[in-house]
Amino acid sequence: MTSPTRLIREHAIDHGIPASAARKDAASAGVRGAGRSVAVNLAESPLGWLHSRGHLSRRQFDAGEALRRDWERAQLAPGVTMRWDGAPAARGALSAGDPRAGRIDAQRRFEAAVASAGQGLSDILWRIVCAGEGMRDAETALGWPARAGKVVLCLALDRVADFYRIR
């Protein structure tokens, strides 16, 4: 018989979730072995978690998703392996159909959105929205008291929503 802890760990590995996050989710779900079955959505983002529990408005959630989408399109995440893309053929002006143009535009939008949030708010935005850190981990890393991160994140997401013109 397969234990619930093992199932959660295997699900995390299949979806590229760090083992430490899987252990935390298993522990928070009360998994101690056979007996109790708990459904845990390991793929849910911290932003989605906050929104589903009423801590973020729809506007703030949409702003965070727009920021995350630009971050991913701009390929700003650290590379894990070697890139096997072909070398750039020529240096010159990018055409509208060039895939690099979309990446560059997304990077400009991301940088402008983070700048519009303000200098002190960009840290919490990046940690929660882009890096996918939990609120408690982000607050600890920034040296903030408990529950301060939600207030600051809401302010930052409101400014990002203004940047993206989300109503």
Number of C-alpha atoms within 10 A of each C-alpha: 4 8 13 20 20 15 13 22 20 15 16 21 13 9 10 10 15 11 14 11 15 22 17 11 19 22 12 10 15 14 19 12 12 11 9 10 12 12 9 13 12 16 12 10 17 18 23 17 14 16 16 13 8 10 16 21 15 14 17 25 22 20 26 26 17 20 26 20 16 24 23 16 17 20 14 14 11 6 8 6 6 6 8 6 6 6 7 6 6 6 6 6 8 12 9 9 8 10 10 13 15 16 18 16 14 21 19 14 19 23 15 14 24 21 16 18 22 14 10 11 20 19 16 24 26 18 19 22 25 22 16 16 18 17 21 16 12 20 20 12 11 13 9 12 10 11 11 12 21 17 11 16 24 20 17 27 29 21 21 28 23 17 17 17 10 14 10
